[in-house]
Amino acid sequence: MFEAAARHLSFTRAAEELFVTQAAVSHQIKALEEFLSLKLFRRRNRSLLLTEEGQSYFLDIKDIFTSLAEATDKVLERSEKGALTISLPPSFAIQWLVPRLADFNQQEPDIDVRIKAVDMDEGSLTDDVDVAIYYGRGNWPGLRADKLYQEYLIPLCSPSVLLGTKPLESLKDLTCHTLLHDTSRKDWKQFAKQNGIDGVNVNHGPIFSHSTMV
């Protein structure tokens, strides 16, 4: 009750929030002050104010109550019947998941799908996620991973590059062209390593936040 009273600076509003009487709030505050041997509130005219000790105590416990409320909200949200939260990269969500949602909704009309389209390093595996689909080797501690597809990387270029002044006729010709990257910068490194390409700066070139932009 102290947290609510301190936040509102009102026993009446704290009582309304907690669905108790003002007298109950006042009684609990008095009991807390006796337990702490501190005066937590003071009145000036008709206003309720925190004492210096009360303000310090409120600042110390405020974050605890906020974290408790957020944790409770997460539990309640996850316990909602028929909700499925899926986390996956934005590009995969657009190209693979979204086109299949209509069929899924017809088969499972009682399940509400929540799409969390974020990259893996942007908080994709938080507690509110039920299923996640990401690229990787599947070695994520504490999680069960099932392989869906084998990924095959194929380099692409604009047709104008093939017909330009510096045609792309072999892998060594990549040194004359700009490489495009997503934020991971892993694909060109992996491609160069597997194909024994030397002399190509695989760290150079513009970076796009999502591969669909490339």
N, C-alpha and C positions, 0 to 999 in steps of 0.2 A: 504493500500500500504506500510505503514511503516513496518509491520511485514514481508512481502515478501522481501523488500529491506534490512532489518536488517538480515534476515535469509541467504540471498545470498551475502550480502555485495556488492551489485551491483544493480544500478538502471536499467541497461540494462537487466539483467536476471529477475529482478522483473517485468519489462515491458513485457518480453516474456511470463512469467507465467500468467500474468493477461490480456494478449492480449490488451495492450494499448501501447502508445508511451513512450519513455524514458522521453520526455518533460513533459508528463502528470504525471509521477511518481515524477519527480523533482518538479513540481508545487505543488503537493499534500503534499510532504514532507516539502516544504517551508511553506505552509499554516499551517501545523501541528506545526512546530517549532514556528511560530508566535503566534499560539493559546496557546501553552504551555509556551511561553517565555523561550524556552530552545533550545540549539544547540544540535541536535541529532546525526549528522554525522560530520566527519572531513576527510579531504583528506591528505594523506602522500605519496608523489611521485605520483604514479598513482593508489594507492590503496584507497579504501573507507573503513573507519573505524568508529565504533561507539564511540561517546564520553562516558564519564563515566555516564552521565545522560541518554544517549541513550541506553547504555547497561542495566542499571537498569530498564528503561521503557520496553525494549524488554523482559527481564526476567519476568516482572510482567504480560505482556499480552500474552506471548507465549502459556501458558497452556490454556488460554481462547480460542484462535484460534484453538488449537489442539482439544479441546473438541467440539467446534462448527463443525469442519470438521468431527469428528467421528459421531456426532449426525446426520449430514446431510447424511453421508454414510449409516447410519442405515435406515433412512427414505427412501432413494432411493432404498436400497436393499429390504425393505419390500414392496415397491410399484411395484416391478417387477411382471409382469403378470405370473400367473401359478406357483408360488413358495409356498411351504408349509414346514415350519420348525417344526419338531417334536422332543421334548426333552423327554427322558426316560432313565431308568437305562440300562447300557450295557448288563446285563444278559437278560433283557426282550426284548431288541432290537434284540439280536442274536437269542433267542429261539422263539419269537413270531412275531415281526414285519418283520424282513428280509425275512423269508420264504413266507410272504404274499405280498411282494412288486411287484413281477412279475404280480400277478393277478390285483393289483391296477393299475399298469402301463398300462395294457391292457384296463382297464375300463376308466381310466383317463389319456390318453397319453399326454395331454397338461399341466399336473401338474408335476413339478419337486419336488420330495420329498428330503428334507435335514434332515438328521438324526443327532441329537445332543445327543450322547450317553454319558451321565454323571450322576453321582449320584446327588441326590436332593440338597445336601449341597455344590455342586461345581458350582453354578451359573446356575442351570437348568431353572429358571424362569425369564430369562432376556428378554429385550424388543424385541429381534429378534425372539423369540419363538412364534409360532401360537398355537400349541397344545402341552400339556405335559401329560404324563402318568406316575403316580407314586403311590406307596403304601401310604396309609394314611387314615385318617377319613374324609377327604374332607373339613375340616374347615380351608381353606386358605383365609385370608382376601383379599377382592378386586378381587377375582377370582371366576369364575363359575366352579363348580365341579360336574361331573356326574359319578355315580358308574358304573363300568364296570363288575367287578367280586367280589365275596366274596372269600377272601383268607383262605385257610385251611393249617395249619402247621402240617407236619408229620415228626417226627424224623427219621433219617436214619442212618445206620451204615454199615460198611464193614461186609460181611459174616464171615470173620475170627474172628471178635469180638465175634460173637455168639458161636463160637466153640473153643475159646481160653482158656487160663488157668484161666481167670476171665470172665466167660460167662455172658452175659447181659440177665438176666432172669426176672428182675423187674426194675422199675424206680429207686429204691434205689441203684442199681448196677452202676448207672451213676457216683457215687463217685469214682469208680475204673478206670474210663476211661477219655480220653481227649476229651473235647468239642471243636468243630470247629466253628468259628464265621466269619461273615462278619463285615464290619467296624461299623455297627450300634450296634452290641452286644445286640439287642433287642429280637431276637427270642427265645433263651434259657431262658431268664428272663421271657418272657411271658408264655412259655410252663411250666416252673417250678411253676409259680404262679397259673396257671389254674389247674394244676394237684396236687397241694399241696405237692410239693417235697421239703423237707428240707435236709440240710446237703450237698447240691451240690453247689460247687463254680461256679456259672454261669458266673463269670467274668474272669475265668482262661481258657487258651487255645490259640492257634495261631489264628491270625486275617488275613483274606484275603480281598484284596481290592474289589473283585467282587465275588458274590456267585457262579458263574460258576466254579471258581477255587476250591471251597470247594468240 
